[in-house]
Amino acid sequence: MNSGDRPPHLSLDLPPDELVARMEQMRSWLQKQNELPPAIAPPVDRFSRIEQQLMKNNYFGAGEVMMPQTYIGSPKNSSSVPLEELSRVSISEMMLRKVHKGKFLLCRSVAPMIRVVGSQTVVEDPDGAITDLAIYNFPTTGPGSSSESINKLFPIGTIMAVREPLLKLGTQGGDPLIRVDSISDIVFLDQNDSVCFGIKWSFPLNSSPSPASAEKLKIVGNNHFARGEWLLAVFAYSKGLRLDKDAYLLRSNRAETYLRLSYYSAALLDAQAVLSNDVVDSKSRWKAQCRAGKALYFQGEYAAARSMFQEAMMFPEDEDSKTWIKRIDKREEESNLGRYDWRNIYTESLKSPHIQHIADFRGPIEVKPLTGRGGGRGVVATADIGVGQLLVVEKPFGSMFPSDLPSGERLGSFNLITKTVDSTCHTVLISKVMERLWGNPECHSAVFNLFAGPEHPTPSSPKTPSFPDSGIQFPFRSAVDIDASHLEAVVSYNAFSPQPLVALETKKMEKTKSLETPSALYLFSSLFNHSCLPNAQWTCFGNIMVIRAIKPISTGEEIYISYSQGPGSIEERQKVLQKHFLSGCSCSLCTDDRADGAANCQRREDLGGKLYEVSSIAESRRLLRQMESTYKSTRSDLRPEMFPAKHRLAEVIRAELKSSYSRLPKSTLQSRVKEAVAFDIDALRNAGVTIEDQMPAANQLVPDLDIVMLISDYLAIAVNFLNLDDQVRAKGWVKAAELAHKTGLGGDKTLFKLLFGKVVDGMGIREFVYSVI
């Protein structure tokens, strides 16, 4: 690659504006490269290239710590043509920068697989010509996977067909490679497949032969299962089924393994195949009933799951079915009535953010076509809705949390769609969603119907694929075609960052713990449209999305949530919203901010930052007055930037009181405390809280003001009124905190204690608070 052909340099250390400009340049450069005419690929020496791969394998296998870079939104190729309709192409016939439409490459690996971002190896075709093959997004090959485990999945000698391959040079040049971004483009073969009939390989290969009987492969699969190597176990059982399609023990074992991978559709198909076999013994039938019941349970098919477990209870050795039926009873109560044990759910979320045993719920809402929306639709109320009413509880289609990542392994991920640097969790989420589709192909339409930006219009006739009846082709070939480029856009536009609900003290510690943020895709919650002043609010218990109304909503009214999680300044909001609103958000808050003028908005933000640099009351007052002057006098009390600013002034007043407490007369002390409380209350008013006689009005929640922080503020104000010997108002603020907790989180007294116990202890008001709530 000539120096003039080099891509723009991207670095995480670049200033934000320069980084955005470079990503624009990178997108243009990649598009230009994609449009260049095909060219003859340079020759690659077989033996030296294989030797280089062996040396790389030793290097990467030595545990080298690195931060590789990847690009989301770069041009990617995916095939939708069945293998049977393609004709074979050899490596020597392939051209650089060309998608070989109507063709497939028959190849086998001749060197170890190594992982950087994708997994890369060297493959040969039957003629002995070689090229590099890089496979991205393949299950169990992401962060945390070892070279050993990847090479068990792709041992030397693995025969594959790559559908409609693209031969290209890497971004930084180097040898030609075939890059595969969609796992559905890889088809695993063996010598007995029709594609391989009559094929003779030009070079002998020193590879370990696969066990030659279904029984031996069952033992291999069982050993992988015992070590928790679920996908390796699936492949072993599947190879055995290739040899003996009627080996129901292999199919039953594979069903259990699919459950561990959350491939519920695949698990159900295998379990049902066992149950349809007349020669199955009673114990194997019972196991299949339990496995089918679990698959149905996790698919949310509770009535069908109950029937399976009721049949399983007839087996004499059955011990678990009663437990599963009790779970089903609870799930049906949740999904039908919206009754959840939030204390228990919160406790479970502290153990792991991935909560399994919970049902989805939808309140009186529906999705309707709406004009003027990016996705052409929105969520509206089908009945009048009250403040605090539960609207949605939803498990994610896929989620990744920092705790899921191995220590020290991170990606420099540049998103060319949103012009942002994505978290490692967001990048890995794309692979997780692809894997979930791979194992649950019937979900394809629900995922690809989500808004994916102007370059990927919603399909007019969405696919609803399923596994073939035999079930043996999977996992050797995908039951669904997955467009990697489209999927990247879906996740980029729709992923949430589900910061789990945590106690306030924990929340403070988490802020300094890690810059990595979680990422999750929710199929229904993604259909809500945005407003900076929404009438509904989302909270997460672990990875569970919970949406409640925060304002009265009338029948037929559209329901909005905020994508930005907190009003903040217009600049902060626009950074989050720029991928959704190319011309800017048109809500009343953004309209008012724009009417104030860009210069005033920037000055307001600068002054807010300076407030945290000063410690004198006089200087803080001066800065606060200057901030207030940046708003038009006709604006309402809703002025989000004044919320932290007035809190800061209240803190400065209290800090000075603390330092001069012994020198001030009681009347002065009380006067200063009242002044600080007045600023705290006024801060809440600027955040959207309606205040009446120094008390929050009943039955209200604040648009996207963190519910835990809001309740903590209420409790802190109660402390100040106690210090002023105003028991009535102190009790009123505690009751307001309790009501906000019940309305915003649905919690009872036990959850309140879990979330705020340490806070009220630290404030010295434990006994008072618990006597009020």
N, C-alpha and C positions, 0 to 999 in steps of 0.2 A: 504493500500500500504506500503510495507516494505521500510525502509530507503534506501536500496540498489536499490530499484526500482524508486526512486525519479528522476525527470528530472533535467537536468542542470539548474542552476539558471541564469536567464537573467535579466539584469537591464540596463536602459538607461544611467546609470552612469559609465558603464564599459568602459575602454579604447577601441578605435576602433578595434585594432587587437584582443584583448581578446573577444570582442563582436562577431566578425566574427567567432572565434573559438568556442565560446559557441553555436552560432546558428548552426554550423556544427554538434556539439554534440547533440543539441536538435533535429535536423532533423533525425540523426541516432537513437536517443532514441525513437522518435515517430514511426519510421519505425520498430524498433525492437518490440515495443509494439503492432504494427499492425500485426506482424507476429506470436505473441504468440498464442498458441492454445486456442480454446474457453474454458470457465470455467463456472461453475454454479454461478449464481449471488447470492450475500448474500440477505437474506430476509429483507424486509422493512416493518416496522409497519405502517399500513394505517393511523391510527388516529394521532400518534405522528408526522408523516411526514407532514400531512396536517396542523397540528398545527404549525410546524416549518415554513411552507410556509407562513402562516398568519403573523407570527412574522417578517419574512423577508420582507413581503409586507409593513408592518408598518415602517420598518427601511429604505427601499429604497424609500418609498413614502414621507419620511421626508425631502427629498432634500439633502441627503448626497452627498458631492462633492468627487469624487474619480477618479483615472486614471487607469481603468482596462487594462489588457494586452490581446492581441490576437495574433494569429500566422497565417500568410498567407503562404500557401504552405505545411501545415500539411496534412496528409492523410485525405481525405474526401470521403464520399459515396454519390452517386446519382443514382437514378433508372431510367431506360428507358423502363420498362415493364408496359403496361397498367394495371390499377387496375383490370379490368375484367379477366385478365389472372393470377392473383395472388390468393392464398388461405390464409385464416385467420390464424394468429398465436396469441396465448395468451401470456401475460407477463410471466406467470409461465413457459412457454415452451422456452422462449428466453434465450440465452446464452450470457455471457459477451464476448466481442471482436469478435463477429460474426455478419456479414452482413447476414440477413435472406433472402437469395435469394429465389425468387418465393413466398414470403409471404408478407402479409400486416398486420399491427396492427390496429384493430378497437378500438378506445379509445375516451374518453371524458374528458374534464378538470374538476377537482374537487376542484381547489384552484385558487387564483388570480395569474395573470401573472406578473412577475417582470422582469426588464431589467437591465442587466449589459452591455455585448456586444450584446449577443443574448437575446431573450425573453424566460424566463424559467417558467414552471408551473408544476403541478402534474396532471397526467392523470391516469384514471382507465380503465380497460377492462371490458367487461360484467360480468366476474367472480368476479369483485371487487378487483383484484390485482392492485397495483399501482406502478408507476415509475415516475421519473422526465422526462420531455420533454423540450428540449432546441431548439428553432427555431431561426436560423440566417437568416439575409438578407431579412426578410419579410418587404414589403413596409410600410412606415410610422411608423416603430418601431425603427428607428435609433436615432442618437443624436438629442436632442431637444424634443423627444416624451415623453409624461407624462405617469405615471402609469395608470391614468384614461383613457387616449385614447387607450392604449394597451388593457386594460381590456374591453373596448367597442368592440374592434375587436375580442377578445377571451374571451367572458364572460364565467363564470362558466356554464358548461353544453354543451359547444361547442363540437360537435361530429366530429371526424376526422378519416381519414384513413392515415396511414403513410406507404408509399410504401417501401418495402425491407429495414426495419429499422436496424440500428446498435445500439446495446446496449453496452455501454462502461462505464468506470470510467472516471471522469474528470482528467485533467493533474495533478492536485494536490491531486487526490484521491477523497474521499467522497462517496456519494451514487451513485448507478448506474443511468445512464441517457441515453435517446435516443436523439442523436444529429442529427438535420436536418439542413443541410447547403444549400440545394436547395429548393426554394419555390415551385418548381414543384413536390416535393415529398409529399406535403401535399394536401389531398383532403378533402374539407369540405362537410359534409353530414348532412342529417336530417333523422328523423325516417321513412320518406316515401321513402327513397332511397332503391333500391333493396338490397344493401349490408346490410341494417339494418332490412330486413324482418325477422320476427320471433325472433329478438334479445330482450332479457329481461335483464335489468341491475340489478345486485344483491343488490345494495344499492340505497335507495331513494336519490334524490338530490334536495337541496333547491336552485333552480335557477329561474330566471325571465322568464316567458314564452314569446315567440316571438308573435307579433301581428298576428292574424289569418286570415287576409284578405289582398288582394292586395292593396285596398284603404288605409287601415291603414298603411301599409308598405310604401306606397307612401308618406304619411304625415311624417313618421319617416325619410325617405330619404330626403324630402324637408327640414326638420329641420336641418339635418346634413349638407346639402348643404349650407344653410343660414349661418352656423357657419364655413364654409370652411373646413369641415371634409369630404373631397372628397371620400376617400376609404370607409368610413363608409356609406356614401350615396349610393355608388355603391352596397355594400352588401345589404342594405335595399331594393333598387329597384330590385336587383336580386332575393332576397327572395320573393318579390311580384310576379315576373315573374315565379317563380316556381309554385306559386298558380294559376296564370292566364297568360299563355304564350302569349295571344293575347292582353294584356294590353299595348297598344301602347304608352300611356302617360308615363308609367314607362320606356319603352324602349327609348323614346325620351329624358326623363330627364337623363337617364343613359348615353346617348350619349354625352350630354352636360358635364356631370361629368367626363366622360372619357377624354374629351378635356382638362379639368383642370389638369388631371394627365399626359397628353401627351401620352395617350394610343390611338393613332390616328387610328390604325387598328380597335380596338374595337369600337371606336366612329363611324367610317364609316360603320361598319357592322350594328350597331343599327339604324343609320339614314337611311340606305338603306332598312332595314326591315320595318321601318315606312312608307317609300315612296312606298313600294310594297303592302301596305295594302289598299284595295279599300274603306274601311269605314272611313278612316282618314279624319277629318274635315280640312278645308282649312288653318286655322291658324297653326294647328299641322304639316301639310304638309310643310308650309313655314318654320317653325322652323327646321324641319328635313332637308330641303334643305340647310338652312344656316349652320347647324351643319355638314352635309356631305361636304359642300364647305370648311369649316374651316379645317376639317380633311384632305381633299385632298390638300389644300394649304400648310399645315404643312408637308405633305408628299412630297412636291415638285411637285405634279401633277397639274400644273397651268392651263392647258387647260381644264381639267375636272372640276377643281374648278370654273373656269370662267363660264362654262355652268350651274353649280348649282346656282351660284349667279345671273346669268341672268334670270333663272327661278324664283328665289326668288324675284326679282325686280317686278314681276307681281302682287305680293300681295300688296293690298292698303296701309297697315300699314308699309311696308318695309322702313327703313331709313338707314340701314347699308350696304346694298349690294354694293352701289356705292363706298363706302370707300374701301371695300374688293377688288373690281375690279381694283381700282386705285393701290392698293397694288400689285395685280397680275401683272399689267402692269409693275410696277417697278421691281418685281422679275424676270419677263421674260427678261427685259432689262439687269439685272444683270447676269442671268444664260446664256443667249445667247451671250451677247456682252462683258461681264466683266466690265460693267460700274457701278461704285459704288460711292456713296456720302460719301467719307471717313470722312469728317468733321462731318457729322451727325452721322455716325456710331460710331466715337470716342466719341461724346457727349453722345450718348445713353449708351456707355460702362461705362461712369462715373456714371450713375444712377444705373445700375446693370450690372454685367459681363455677365449675361445670355441674349443674344440678340436674340429675336424671329423673327423679321421681316427682314430677309435677305435670299438671295438664294445662294445655292452652285454654284460653277463655276469650270470648268476644261478647261485649255488652250490646246495647241497642244501637248498633252502627252497621253501615254497609258501604261498599265501594261503588261509586257511581261515576259515569263519564262527566268530566267538567272541562269546559273550554278554557283556554289560556293557561293551562298547566303543562309543565314539562312532560309528564307522562300521560296527559290528557284525561286525568281522573283524580279523585280524591275520596276521602272518607267523610260521610255525613251521618247525622243522627237520625235514627228511625223513631225516636221518642224523645220527650223532654228529659234532659239530663241535669242532675244536681251537682253542686260542688263536691268533689271528693269521690264521685261515683266511679267505680271500676269500669274501664272501657276495654282494656286489653291485658292479657297475660300471655306471653309468647316465649317459647324456647327458640334459640337461634338455629338457623340451618347449619351454621358453622361458627365457631368462635375460637379465638386465640388470646391467651393472657400471658403477661410477662413470666408468670410462674411456669408456663408450659415450655419456655425456651431454656436450653442448656446455658449454664453460666458462661458468660464471656463471648457467646456466639451471637453476632449481630450482622445485619445487612445494611449497606448504604443503598437505599432504595429510592430512586428518582422517579416520581410519577409524572410522566409527560402529558397525561390527561388533565390532571388537576394542577400541575406546576407546583407540586409540593414534594417535600421529602417525607416519605411514608415510614411509619414505624415498622420494625421487623414483624410484629404481630400482624399488621395489615397485609404485608407482603406474603407471609406464610398462609394467611387466611384464604387467599386466592387458591392455593394448592389444596387446602382443606375443603373448600366448597367444591372444587373439581372432583376430589375423591368422593365426597358425599354423593355427587351426581353419578359418579361411576358405579357406586354400590346401590344407588336408589334412583334408577333412570326415570321413573315415573314423575319425578320432581322437576324434570327438565323445563317444562312449560312455565311452572311457577317462578323459577329462577330467571329464565330468559324473557319473561314478560315484564320484568322490572325495568324502570327507566335506565337507559345506558348512554344518554347523551345524543347529540345530533348526528353522530357518525354511525350509530347503531339503532335504527328505528325498531320499534317493537314488532316482532314477526306477526304477519297477518293471520297465519295459520300455525299456531304453536304446536310443537311435537308433544306427543304423549307416549313415548316409547316404554317398553317393558322388556324383561328378560325373555328370551325364547323358551319354549316349553321344556326343552332338554336341559337347560341350565348349565350345560357342560362347556359351552363356548366361553362363558365368563368364568374366570378372569383373563383367559387367553386373548379374548377380544372384547371390546366394550359393546354394551347393548345400546349405547347412545353416542351420537356424534357431539363433541363438545368444542365449540368455537372459542379458543383461548383468548383471542383479542376481544370478542364480545363479552366474555366472562370477566376479564380485567376491568372493562368499563362498568359492568353491572356492580361489581364490588366497589370500585372507586367512587361511584355516585351514591351508593346506598349503604355502605358499611357504617355502623355506629361505633362509638368508642364507649363500651358499657362499663363505666367506672362503678364498681360495686358499692352498694351502701355499706358504710363502715362507721363505727363509733367515732366521735369527734377526735379523740386523742389519737386514734389510729390514723385518721385522715391527715392530721398534721404531720405524722411521721412519714406517711406514704409520699407526701409532696417532695421530701428530700431524698427519698429512697431510690427512685429510678425515673428517667425520662421516657422510658418505654411505656407505651399505652396499649391497652387491649383493643381488640377489633372483632366485630361480629356482624353477621348478616341475618336480618330478620325479614322473612318473606312478606308478612302482613304489615308490620309496623313501617316498612319502607314505603308503603302506599300513602301515608299521611303527608300532606303538604306542609310547608314551613310558614311560620310567622314569627317575627321577633317578639310579638305580643300574643302568644298562643292562648287558646282556651283549654288546652290539655297539657299535661306535663308527664315526662317519662323519667322513671327511676329504675335502677337495676339492683336486684338481689342476686349477686354473683352474675351469671350470664343470662338471667331471666329478665326480660323486658316487661315492665309494668307501667301502664298508661292510665292516668286518672284525669277526670275533668277538674279544672281549677277555676272555672267560671260556669254559671248557668248556661246551658246550651239548648236551644229550641229545636223541635222536630224539623228536619230538612236542612239545618244549618251545617256548614262544613266545619269539621274539627281539624284544628292545626296543632302541631307540636313545633318546638324550636329545634333546629339542627345545631344551633350554636351553643346550647346549654348555658344560658346566662346572657342578659342583654349586653353588658359591656359597652365599649365605645363603638362607634360606627365602623372604625377601621378594623377593630377586632372581629366584629361580626362579618364584615365583608371578606376577610381572609378565609373564613369558613364557608361563606355562601357564594363566593365568586364562581365556583364550578356549577352552581345551580341557577344563578341569576346573572347572565352576561351583562344585562343593563342595570343591575342593582335591585335590591329588594324594595318593594313598593308599600310596605306596611307603614302605618302612621308614625312609628318611632323613627324609621329611616327617613321618611319624608320630612319630619320635623328637623332631624339632624342636618339633612341636606339644605334645608331652608336657613339654618344657622350659618351656613357657609363652611367650606373646607378649612379655611384659615382658622375660624373659631373652633372648629372641632379638633384641629391639630393642637392649637394653643391650650384647649381644655385638657387634652391628654398629657401634654407636657407639664402643665401645672399640677395635675394629679400626681405625676411622678415626683415632682419637687416636694410635694407635701410630705413624702416619706423620708426626705433628706434633712428636714428641719425639726427642731425640738422645742422651739419657743412658741408660746401661745400667740403672741403678737404676730409673728411671721406666719404662723399657720392661718390665723384669721385673715391676714392680708391676701394670702394665696387663695383662700376659699372665696373671698369676695371677687377676686379676679376670675376665678372659675365660673362663678355665678353670672358674671357679666358677659360670658360667651354664649349664654342662652338668650333667645328672644324673650322679652317680658311677657309675651302672649302665650308662651308654652305652658302646658299643664305641669303639675308637680312631678310627673314621671321624668326623672332626669338621672339615668342610671349611674353616670360617672360621679354624681354627688354622693351616692351611697357609700363607697369606700372613703371618699374625701371627708365627709362629716364624721364617719366613724374614727378616722385618723385624728381629727381635731379633738374629739371626745377622749381619745387615748392620751393625747398630749396633755390635756387638762388634768386627767387622772394621774398621770406620771408626775406632774408638778405638785399636785396635792400630796402625793405619797412622800415626795422629798421634803416638803415643808409642813407636814401634818402637825408636828408638835408646836410649831410657831404660830399657827393661824387660830383665830378665835372660832368658836363653834358656828357662829352665824355665817362667817366667811366660808367655812368648810361646806356647810349645807348649801350655800349659794353656788359654790363651784360644782358640787355634785349635781345640783339641779340643772346647771348649765350643760354639764356633760351629758346627762340623761336627755335633755332637750335635743342636743345634737344627734344622739343615738336614735331617738324617735323620729326626728326629721329625716335622718338617713333612710330609715325604713319607708317613710312617706315618699321619698324620691325613688325608692325601688319599686313602688307600686302598692304598698300597704295602705289601706284606708285607716286613718287614725281619728278617733272620736274621744275627746276629753282625755288626752294622753294615754289612750288605750286602743289596741287594734280592734276594728269592727269584727263582729262575729262572722263565722262561716266564710272565710276567704283564704285563698292561697295566692301566692305571688308568682307571676309568670317567670318560671325558670330561675328563681333565686334558690340556690341549693337548700333543700328542705332541712337538712341537718344543721347547717349554719344558721338558717332562719330561726329554728327552735332554740339554738344556743344563744342567739341575740335576744330572744324573748326572755330567756332565763337570766341573762346578764342584766337586763333592764329591771327584772324583778329584784335582783340583789340590790341595785341602787335604790329602789323604792323602799326596801327593807332598811337600808342605811338611813333613809330619810324618815323612818318610822311611819311610812304610809303602807299599812298592812292591806288596805283595800286594793290599791293599785298593784301591789306586789302579788297578791293572790290573782288578780285579774290577768297579769302577764303570764303567770304560771298556767292558769286555765287556758289562756290563748295558746301557749306552747303545747299543752295536752291536746287541744282541739286540732291544731295544725298537724300533730303527730297522727291522730286518728284519721283526719281527713286526707292528709297527704300520703300516709304510709299504710293506713288500715290497721295500725298496730294497737295492742293493748298495753296495760301497765307493765307487763313483763318485758315486752320489747322496748318500751321507753327506758326501763332500767338498764337494759343491755346497751342501748345506744348512748344514754346520757348519764349513767350512774357515776362514772368518773368525773364528768363535768360538774355535776351538782356537788359531789364530794369536794372537788377543788374549789368550788365557790363557797363552800361551808353552809349550804342551804339544803342538805339532803333531807333532814327531818321535816323542814318546812314544806318542801316540794312534795314529798310523799304523803303529807297530811292533806294536801290540796287536791292532788289528782286521784 
